Amino acid sequence: MLSYRIQVTPQLPKLKVLGIAGSPRKQGNTDLLLEQVLAGASNQQTEIKKIALRELHIAPCRHCDGCLKTGICVQQDDMQWIHQDLRKADYIVLASPIFFMALTAQTKAMIDRCQALWVMKHVLKMPVAIPPGKKRKGIFVSVGGTKFENLFEPSRVTLKAWFSTLEVKLDAELTFRAIDEKGTISKHPTALQDAYNLGQRLAQETPI
Ligand SMILES: Cc1cc2nc3c(=O)[nH]c(=O)nc-3n(C[C@H](O)[C@H](O)[C@H](O)COP(=O)(O)O)c2cc1C
């Protein structure tokens, strides 16, 4: 009688990379950069998901305190599933241009709706990351039309507060000044390659 030995190669969990496009402008400068980061990160060990906030329904936070006892937002729209994606990601890549020295309204609405996760962490003392304790990292991709020296500073402060709530460490930034017209970023000598290289680097991480 023949006997077979089946060798099972253990499957490593895939690195979940969540790309968030925060610009209202489709195929604009931050969209192009985000695409390159995600293209660079794409391989057999990564699971890539991109969401474009402009295509989703995300109402502003009403500060109704409906989340205060549960950590779950009472407003029913796309934030319900985005919360889950945010909690499960190993890497969050947020791409938003600068509007009036800040993140776009689309991006800020999503961030404010994470108040429910803030409640989960600080009021209910529950872990936000799924699974709990997972080491998570974030990347900030941004552009602005001006050369203003502190162009990204206010957004960086907001982003760090949001990442802290999500238990995510800011790992890298890819920012470019004086990029205004749609698609101008393609004419930059290194920007798209820089974005691709950054994606490749993050894809070498092992999920923990
Ligand atoms: C409402 C609005 C506000 C803006 N505010 C700023 C600003 O404060 N500083 C700046 O450098 N650029 C500002 N810009 C320019 C954008 O940041 C710039 O056009 C950027 O390339 C847009 O990126 P996107 O193509 O990814 O949408 C603003 C643009 C708009 C539409």
The ligand as an SDF file (V2000), in Angstrom:
LIG
                    3D

 31 33  0  0  0  0  0  0  0  0999 V2000
   -9.5210   74.6190   -1.1820 C   0  0  0  0  0  0  0  0  0  0  0  0
   -8.0450   74.5750   -1.4600 C   0  0  0  0  0  0  0  0  0  0  0  0
   -7.1800   75.0330   -0.4930 C   0  0  0  0  0  0  0  0  0  0  0  0
   -5.8050   74.9690   -0.7040 C   0  0  0  0  0  0  0  0  0  0  0  0
   -4.9640   75.4050    0.2830 N   0  0  0  0  0  0  0  0  0  0  0  0
   -3.6280   75.3280    0.1130 C   0  0  0  0  0  0  0  0  0  0  0  0
   -2.7360   75.7680    1.1510 C   0  0  0  0  0  0  0  0  0  0  0  0
   -3.1360   76.2040    2.2260 O   0  0  0  0  0  0  0  0  0  0  0  0
   -1.4070   75.6620    0.9310 N   0  0  0  0  0  0  0  0  0  0  0  0
   -0.9130   75.1820   -0.2330 C   0  0  0  0  0  0  0  0  0  0  0  0
    0.3320   75.0900   -0.3640 O   0  0  0  0  0  0  0  0  0  0  0  0
   -1.7190   74.7210   -1.2260 N   0  0  0  0  0  0  0  0  0  0  0  0
   -3.0590   74.7780   -1.0820 C   0  0  0  0  0  0  0  0  0  0  0  0
   -3.9100   74.3240   -2.0730 N   0  0  0  0  0  0  0  0  0  0  0  0
   -3.3270   73.7190   -3.2840 C   0  0  0  0  0  0  0  0  0  0  0  0
   -3.3190   72.1820   -3.2410 C   0  0  0  0  0  0  0  0  0  0  0  0
   -2.6820   71.7060   -2.0820 O   0  0  0  0  0  0  0  0  0  0  0  0
   -2.5960   71.6410   -4.4960 C   0  0  0  0  0  0  0  0  0  0  0  0
   -3.2790   72.0390   -5.6560 O   0  0  0  0  0  0  0  0  0  0  0  0
   -2.3990   70.1470   -4.5190 C   0  0  0  0  0  0  0  0  0  0  0  0
   -1.5260   69.8230   -5.5820 O   0  0  0  0  0  0  0  0  0  0  0  0
   -3.6870   69.3580   -4.6990 C   0  0  0  0  0  0  0  0  0  0  0  0
   -3.4090   67.9910   -4.6130 O   0  0  0  0  0  0  0  0  0  0  0  0
   -4.3120   66.8770   -5.3380 P   0  0  0  0  0  0  0  0  0  0  0  0
   -4.0410   66.9950   -6.8130 O   0  0  0  0  0  0  0  0  0  0  0  0
   -3.8620   65.5940   -4.7740 O   0  0  0  0  0  0  0  0  0  0  0  0
   -5.7270   67.1980   -4.9990 O   0  0  0  0  0  0  0  0  0  0  0  0
   -5.2850   74.4100   -1.9210 C   0  0  0  0  0  0  0  0  0  0  0  0
   -6.1850   73.9670   -2.8960 C   0  0  0  0  0  0  0  0  0  0  0  0
   -7.5440   74.0480   -2.6810 C   0  0  0  0  0  0  0  0  0  0  0  0
   -8.5020   73.5470   -3.7410 C   0  0  0  0  0  0  0  0  0  0  0  0
  1  2  1  0
  2  3  1  0
  2 30  2  0
  3  4  2  0
  4  5  1  0
  4 28  1  0
  5  6  2  0
  6  7  1  0
  6 13  1  0
  7  8  2  0
  7  9  1  0
  9 10  1  0
 10 11  2  0
 10 12  1  0
 12 13  2  0
 13 14  1  0
 14 15  1  0
 14 28  1  0
 15 16  1  0
 16 17  1  0
 16 18  1  0
 18 19  1  0
 18 20  1  0
 20 21  1  0
 20 22  1  0
 22 23  1  0
 23 24  1  0
 24 25  2  0
 24 26  1  0
 24 27  1  0
 28 29  2  0
 29 30  1  0
 30 31  1  0
M  END
$$$$
